[in-house]
């Protein structure tokens, strides 16, 4: 089984209601799964958070949120890969 990240983007974001400097949001990720010659796409919405500073632009914050989501996807792929080998 092969999972490829084919698209990722910030769906929404907002300042955390209680923690100064923290931004929360949702990242939309599209994965392409290839298994036994068949392909299927999966659209995921991943809740994420990132620490922000006043020096960060909106693009910097979006990148931090997408990187957080990409790490979550990598952990998921690693776990699914381990199960596929069992």
Secondary structure, DSSP 8 states (H G I E B T S, - for coil): -EEEEEEEEEEEEEE-SSSTTEEEEEEEEEEEEEETTEEEEEEEEEEEEEE--TT--HHHHHHHHHHHHHHHHHHHHHHHHHHHH-
